[in-house]
């Protein structure tokens, strides 16, 4: 972030100084007291188990110059006022942990601080990406293709809500040329609110699926929410739209920005030709208005072709060449945990950890990738170990049945349901421990095992346990 005095922080956030002179210099913002260092401003946020206000003194003792708080604390601080109704945080992050509104107040102040930081950097290009699935992988690809063009800031993992996005925006400083932001939503207006913190010049919309359908109520409502990103773009901006998804293609009428289309369709301006899979990894010819180049992705799954095209289009808009984009895409490995993370055990078993999140569309894509990985040497059995998909509302039973049918259609050899009886025809197990016993007893050399569920199911623990027995596991590097 740009360096600010504590008095400037108070002015930007509408807060007041507490036990501080205002001359203190702030160079970073942190919400984890263990991560605070010299020059840090600690965010006093409520959580499920503890309230950040209770850690104010410890944060200052660890090096923080002050605390951003909603009430007085035993440390130098900026005390911020309650959040106005039109600035209340989007609701998903603090819904169950903020009974007195203190968290909303701190997050509203954080948003103001982040907006001030971004607006103070005129040479910064903000790139926003949204979609029902693939946001984090595409964000990582965007960071990879933009980095050769200049210093680039992107969030770790899925920092995509009213805390993670402004925290990421505050990582940009005068040397930063590209700020990549991932935008999530669980309701109408969420993405629009995030765009007000840091208005993107380039907006990427990947797809419209059924993630969070229980909150939105209908696919049409999901499409409306995702399109808030292109509505927020300036007239001089660029909307990168996936024309392979009709709901995304229709967003072209909702933006004043120039539209750049991507996809495998012949009509796409940036497209993939001659796509082939090699052990689940895609190779294709990147075709753009400025020339063509060959790409060989290290990421597993044909669905990453669309993600790569979106990243390529954004990079081309920032001055990259097709050859440079192709080289960066071909070199990019997995950068966020638990997303098609492939591990080859010494005994020949391959574990695919895609346990971060799940919806019907991403489940089908993962199952297709599972089959593609096993399509190399003959005799490799495929296992799909699946947990529940969350936030699907009344459509959940039919959605789980749809995934089970897709596994049968793709001829997956073994389907195991972990605490998820909705997957009809699957072998049921009660929990992660029972699944681990089953897999340890029945896996054979050469088997390929997909582990996937919504985050709340905790199946990442199962995937980690499957590979934890050996220190010589060969795995794709994850930054």
Buried (B, 14 or more C-beta within 10 A) or exposed (E): BBEBBBBBBBBBBBBEBBBBEBEBEBBBBBBEBEEBEEBBBBBBBBEEEEBBBEBBBBBBEBEBBBBBBBBEBEBBBBBBEBBEEEBBBBBBBBEEBBEEBBBBBBBBBBBBBBBBBBEBBEEBBBBBBBBBBBBBBBBBBBBBBBBBBBBBBBBBBBBBBBBBBBBBBBBBBEEBBBBBBBBBBBBBEBBBBBBEBBBBBBBBBBBBBBBBBBBBBEBEBBBBBBBBBBBBBEEEBBBBBBBBBEBBBBBBEBBEBEBBBBBBEEEBBBBBEEBEBEEBBBBBBBBBEEEBBBBBBBBBBBBBBBBBBBBBBBBBBBEBBBBBBBBBBBEBEBBBBBBBBBBBBEEBBBBBBBBBBBBBBBBBBBBBBBBBBBBEEEEBBBBBBBBBBBBBBEBBEEBBBBBBBBBEEBEBBBBBBBBBEBBBEBBEBEEBEBBBEBBEEEBEEBBBBBBBBBBEBBBBBBBBBBBEEEEEBEBBEEE
